[in-house]
């Protein structure tokens, strides 16, 4: 019975994990579909020019795209060291908790409390 629950749980987690990339693909497709009329009307020059003149129907968003990319790069450069530090700190904390809870006599007592055999 436990194996059945384990298999159901593993399948559920795998299915939920697949939702993330599928959602990203769906968002990308929807954005592409919705922007297709603008891309066919104005072409790729929309991304390479900076002139914005609604009267003449000339639109260029290069400055906005550049600003977005620079902001994103700066955010990643600031956040990456913090994220790496958090992961390393969590790894250290997990090791310390594991040692305190399951090191030596504590592991034997925990195993006995659960009705398991102690090793060593």
C-alpha positions as CSV (number, residue, x, y, z in Angstrom):
1,X,0.0,0.0,0.0
2,X,2.9,2.4,0.8
3,X,4.4,1.7,-2.6
4,X,1.2,2.6,-4.3
5,X,1.1,5.9,-2.5
6,X,4.8,6.5,-3.3
7,X,4.1,5.9,-7.0
8,X,1.0,8.2,-7.0
9,X,3.0,10.9,-5.2
10,X,6.0,10.6,-7.6
11,X,3.6,10.8,-10.6
12,X,1.9,13.8,-9.1
13,X,5.1,15.6,-8.5
14,X,6.4,14.8,-12.0
15,X,3.1,16.1,-13.5
16,X,3.2,19.3,-11.4
17,X,6.9,19.8,-12.3
18,X,6.0,19.6,-16.0
19,X,3.4,22.4,-15.6
20,X,6.2,25.0,-15.2
21,X,7.8,24.6,-18.6
22,X,4.4,24.0,-20.3
23,X,3.1,27.2,-18.8
24,X,6.2,29.1,-20.1
25,X,5.7,27.6,-23.6
26,X,2.0,28.5,-23.5
27,X,2.7,32.1,-22.4
28,X,5.3,32.5,-25.2
29,X,2.9,31.2,-27.8
30,X,0.1,33.5,-26.6
31,X,2.4,36.5,-26.7
32,X,3.6,35.6,-30.2
33,X,0.0,35.0,-31.4
34,X,-1.2,38.3,-30.0
35,X,1.8,40.3,-31.3
36,X,1.8,38.8,-34.7
37,X,-0.3,41.6,-36.4
38,X,2.1,44.2,-35.0
39,X,5.2,42.2,-36.0
40,X,3.9,41.8,-39.6
41,X,2.9,45.5,-39.8
42,X,6.0,47.1,-38.3
43,X,8.5,44.3,-38.8
44,X,11.6,43.7,-36.7
45,X,12.6,47.4,-37.0
46,X,10.3,47.8,-34.0
47,X,13.1,46.4,-31.9
48,X,16.0,48.1,-33.6
49,X,14.9,51.8,-33.9
50,X,14.2,54.4,-31.3
51,X,11.9,56.7,-33.1
52,X,8.4,56.8,-31.7
53,X,6.0,58.9,-33.8
54,X,2.3,57.8,-33.5
55,X,1.3,60.5,-36.0
56,X,3.4,58.9,-38.8
57,X,2.8,55.4,-37.4
58,X,6.5,54.9,-36.8
59,X,7.2,52.9,-33.7
60,X,10.6,51.8,-32.3
61,X,11.2,50.4,-28.9
62,X,14.9,49.8,-28.9
63,X,15.5,52.2,-26.0
64,X,12.9,50.4,-23.9
65,X,14.2,46.9,-24.8
66,X,17.8,48.1,-24.0
67,X,16.6,49.5,-20.6
68,X,14.8,46.3,-19.8
69,X,17.8,44.1,-20.7
70,X,20.3,46.3,-18.7
71,X,17.9,46.3,-15.7
72,X,17.6,42.5,-15.9
73,X,21.3,42.0,-16.1
74,X,21.9,44.3,-13.0
75,X,19.2,42.5,-11.1
76,X,20.8,39.1,-11.8
77,X,24.2,40.3,-10.9
78,X,22.9,41.6,-7.6
79,X,20.7,38.6,-6.8
80,X,23.0,35.7,-7.9
81,X,25.5,36.1,-5.0
82,X,22.7,36.4,-2.5
83,X,21.0,33.2,-3.9
84,X,24.2,31.3,-3.9
85,X,24.9,32.3,-0.3
86,X,21.4,31.3,0.7
87,X,21.8,27.9,-0.9
88,X,25.2,27.3,0.8
89,X,23.8,28.5,4.1
90,X,20.9,26.1,3.8
91,X,23.3,23.2,2.9
92,X,25.3,24.0,6.0
93,X,22.3,24.2,8.2
94,X,20.8,20.9,6.9
95,X,24.2,19.2,7.7
96,X,24.2,20.6,11.2
97,X,20.6,19.6,11.9
98,X,21.3,16.2,10.5
99,X,24.3,15.8,12.8
100,X,22.4,16.9,15.9
101,X,19.3,14.8,15.2
102,X,20.9,11.7,13.7
103,X,24.5,11.7,14.9
104,X,25.6,8.9,17.2
105,X,23.3,8.2,20.1
106,X,20.5,10.5,18.9
107,X,20.2,8.3,15.7
108,X,20.0,5.1,17.7
109,X,17.3,6.6,20.1
110,X,15.3,7.9,17.1
111,X,15.5,4.6,15.4
112,X,14.4,2.7,18.5
113,X,11.5,5.2,19.0
114,X,10.3,4.4,15.5
115,X,10.6,0.7,16.2
116,X,13.5,0.2,13.8
117,X,16.8,-1.6,14.2
118,X,19.9,0.4,15.3
119,X,23.1,-0.1,13.4
120,X,26.5,0.1,14.9
